[in-house]
Amino acid sequence: MIYLVLLSFSCWLCLFQTIRGFRVYPRSIFFTRAFSAKDSFPSSSPFNHITKKISATNQIKPTDTHAFDDFFIERDFQTNSRPQQKVQTKRIVGPSQVIIYCTTLRDGTQGESVSVSCDDKLKISTRLSSFGVDYIEAGWPGSNPKDAEFFLRAQTELSEDVKQKLVAFGSTRRKSISTQDDTQIQALLESQALTICMVAKAHIWHVTDILRATPQENLDMIFESISYLLQDTTTNSKRKVFVDLEHFFDGYKFDSTYTTACCKAAVAAGATGLVLCDTNGGTMPWEVADITRAMVHQFTNVTIGIHAHNDCGMAVANSMMAAHHGAGLIQGTINGVGERTGNANLCSIIPSLALHVHSQMSCKGNLKDLTNLSRFVDETMNRQPDPSAPYVGASAFAHKGKSPLRSEMCVNMISKWMDLSLFLYLIMLLDIGGLHVAAMERSPMSYQHIDPSLVGNEKRILISELSGRQNIIGKIKGLLNDKLMVEPVSEEVASERAMAILNRVKQLENIGYTFEGAEASVDIMILHSTKEYCRPFRVIDYSVHVFDSDLDPAYRSLDQSVSKSGKKYGPTARATVQLRTASVVRHRREHGFQRRLCNL
């Protein structure tokens, strides 16, 4: 009788599996849907062969010759695991509060012509920590000796505050190998980093065609790698693991259920945060908004992060959009450095969140150091700073006027009796010449979205043939404030001098000179127009000598030898300039010290 009951139950179970397309295993805690052949792609799509590959990989037999039923992959994540050290961390939800995660020293160094030494990494790590960055991803210790050396030296050469913020980057275990035998997993433990960021495949096509693993094996790799790292008890503090879900957005659009299954596996293993990565940089802001919102609502016990690449120029916009819809961790690099077109630029994201969104961040109180930090990183990496970079670029708050004298007079007249808002509105409607600098003189915020000093930058007034008289007057006032001009100048005198200097600038630019990058030349022209001006030096004589030790050109081209001093033979040029400089006489006046240049 018992055998009949069991046989009947088995028959009903088989019928249920046939109808629904399930494969049932004991002790499973969730199911995930993989790709089905009923999903279709254009004939030109690179994914149109994936149905056959996935069905063959998982040994799913079609119910007919045209389509497969939906099938599910399931995983029992309760198998033979030791008790884990799960870190109780507060979930961060943006945009009210945001964590800044800097990957300049890891992902940023993948950019073309970007390379930093181990010593440079130590310097930049200290500077990032003092600025207030929450996490500093310093390298992949399992991939190269330099990163392994960094984490070794960090234990003795960095302060405790910096070491608390260091993150070691790595990947899940390799397929067909245990976590204990995976050398790069062991390298993560040897780094002694308290936080680990682990990259994992989240796109089923990448799992089957690129990684060449089964969908189930990829889930096992995610779960077992995180579990193993959290089981380690070699560190006194509890370790945290963030999971960087590679190709997340593309994978979610391709098969959202499997991509979500990867997230579930990471959360079940004890991950602190899920970082949604736009690896190829092709996701649009509205797509980021919808997907991020869905993930924040589905995973309520972990922090959701964003890691955007800039291939479409959307990295900053995507990061801001993700934060607006609940992402609490923003990953990026200083100055946006990184592979291909770069990563999300933290020098744009941080001030935007702090000043426009009013997010709470650890580095919010150090915004005035942002420009210095940007230029320090560029200098250390031997990069030329981008003058047009938002917030921190030299041209970020540079203003060039474009008006003749009549326009400036018109602006001065109407500004005396007109309300500021109506004044600016009239300027926009009529496009009055001189509007830019004249408006800046009345209200600096008329053409600036923030005060430059908030991020450690400064306003600059450019001089060119498009400039108006107000540009020169602004320069004169600046020299007075810097005490480079001795006696104050009246408005009428300043206006006359400004007009003369402006005409001179336009005349010189007409024959090929440029003064936008030669502010000192304009300053000298202004000083030259004052009574106190005396030339700082006078050229007395100069000479130039060119000589060649090898007179025979044919011999010189064949001889590649060097001299005893190590210098190559060849032509040499030498210039001698004789100058007479002015002496500086300091004497006390009633209101302080005054500097005058004596006659030559």
PESUL-V551369 format. One line per field, one symbol per residue. psi: psi as a letter, one per 20 degrees, with the letter a starting at -180 (. if undefined). Layout:
# PESUL-V551369
psi = ???
This chain:
# PESUL-V551369
psi = gghhghggghghgggghggikqopqqkqirqppaqqiipqqqhiqijijhghgghhgjlppqhaihqqqprqprpokkolqrpqnppnqpppprjhppppopkgifhhiiqpkppqrhghhgghggghghhjpgpooirnhjhqhghhhghghhhhiqrhgghhiqppqarrqqqkqqhhiohhghhghhhjpipppppqpjphhhghhghlrqhhhghgggghgggghihpkhqhqpqqpqoonpkgghhhhgnhgghhhhghggghijqhqooopmgikjpqhhgggggggghhhhniiqpprpnpqkhjkjggghgghghhkipipppaqpjkqrqdjrapohihgghggghhilqpqhjhikhijgghgghgggghjlqpqohjpqgiqhjhkppprlqrghhhhgghghihiqqgghghghghgilpqjhfhghhhgohjhkpirphihjjaqqpoqpaiiqrhhgghhgghhhghjkipgqqprggghgggggghghgghgghhjiqpjhjmhhhgghhghhiqhippphrpogqqqpppqphohohgghhhojrrrhiiqqqaqqqpppppqoqqqpppqpahkaqppqprq.
